[in-house]
Amino acid sequence: MRRGSRLVKLIQNYIDGKFVRGVREFADVNPADGSVIAHVAEADAALVDLAVQAARKAQRGEWGWLPTRERAARLYKVADAIEARFDCFVAAEVADTGKPASLAKKLDVPRAAANFRVFADLIKMAGLESFQTETPDGKSALNYAVRKPLGVVGIITPWNLPLLLLTWKVAPALACGNCVVVKPSEETPATATLLAEVIQQADIPAGVFNVVHGFGPGSAGEFLTQHPGVNAVTFTGESQTGAAIMKTVAAGVKPVSFELGGKNAAIVFADCEFDEAVKGIAEAAFLNTGQVCLCAERVYVERPIFDRFVASLAQKAESLRLGSPLEADTDLGPLISKQHCEKVLSYYKLASEEGATTVTGGGIPQFGNSLDQGFYVEPTIYTGLPESARCVKEEIFGPVCHIAPFDREEEAVSMANESKYGLAASIWTSNLRRGHRVAQHMNVGITWVNCWFLRDLRTPFGGSGLSGIGREGGVHSLNFYSELNNICVRF
């Protein structure tokens, strides 16, 4: 966490309006050079319990009874406060993730403020059903629905887009009158704690927003999901972790919303706008060093343009500049950690063992400076793998894609859908009739046609299969974070 330009050495938990030390501390590592940039206070079960109890008390108090417009007004204040400390959020996000500052300035921090504004607007405008019912005795009844907060929501967020995805969950949860206990990834703790400072400034009562730091099993994540005082859990991260959380909360039949992994496909037809498709697929494969759940790791290209497309995408990948996140011309930063770097490199090795042709990349860049201690890998393109290969089936979550040719539309759709995941897809064609048709055959939560990562925050977002359960965005978020209560009045 940063205050101005000064690095704060200890990132603390935030419980009931106060910053609290933990039982022990762990290192927050800058992935660009491997240096320790802060120490983080880990919360034990007792601190998690304090956070949950503070949230329950706050939900029963002022916050739970505030009129909708007043809650919305305070969310606008949060958005304003994020923008007032824009540079601080950028610095914290970049130090934790290693992503280029240019990306954090364009995507992460603006979206964080936008999330609060969008859900403040939505909660004021969202309507619910009402029906006038004729009764058997000739009289009438009015049935209408009202929203009630769930209570305390446990929010567990990932390391790839830590601020964006944190606010994507916190904003609608608070808009609906809930209180939250947030467990950010241990890899990226800074912006959650910086957001706590902003929350303090926005007249949000103590206990409404709480942050506990730590790990998963045997630490804050497990303590939070197991806590009987938590009424619902929302999680973005790995599919295996989502399955474990679902087992944990099953006994309490608690609502869950999971946005999990993906092995996303892109289909490129020969009639596409070629340069736009190359540019779009390059972004879809390599943005944020491939560490976006929506990235395309499987690319299917119609055979007449296959060789040309592979060559052009390789040229695009080779033009991307890897470097310091603080330099304006850096396109790609490091992977998040040494452990994740080793995982991605193990898939690079596996691809060769499975018979892939390496078109470009496949190794570790050399800088000749401190960045050599960071967790960088080259953007990589493979061809030649069978559809049964592990590198085609398993999520790698790095700057890598495999490109395969197809001859018929039905063949491309079949290969794209042959996955246990179902998060996202993109279709590239100048024939919009075909674009609509193919998009509707994709077994995913979101399909883009002639674009990628273009989001309207009012639309449903989520996946199927191993990619998750439930939908977020717009009224879908409001419905998850609300208990809908029907009231029937006979007259």
PyMOL commands that set and color helices and strands:
alter all, ss='L'
color gray80, all
select helices_A, chain A and resi 45-60+62-65+68-84+86-97+101-125+162-175+190-201+220-226+239-250+274-290+303-319+338-353+370-373+390-393+409-417+432-441+474-480
alter helices_A, ss='H'
color red, helices_A
select strands_A, chain A and resi 2-3+6-7+10-11+13-15+18-20+24-29+36-42+130-134+140-149+152-156+179-183+209-211+232-236+256-259+264-268+296-302+357-360+380-383+400-406+421-422+424-428+446-449+464-465+468-469+482-490
alter strands_A, ss='S'
color yellow, strands_A
deselect
rebuild
show_as cartoon
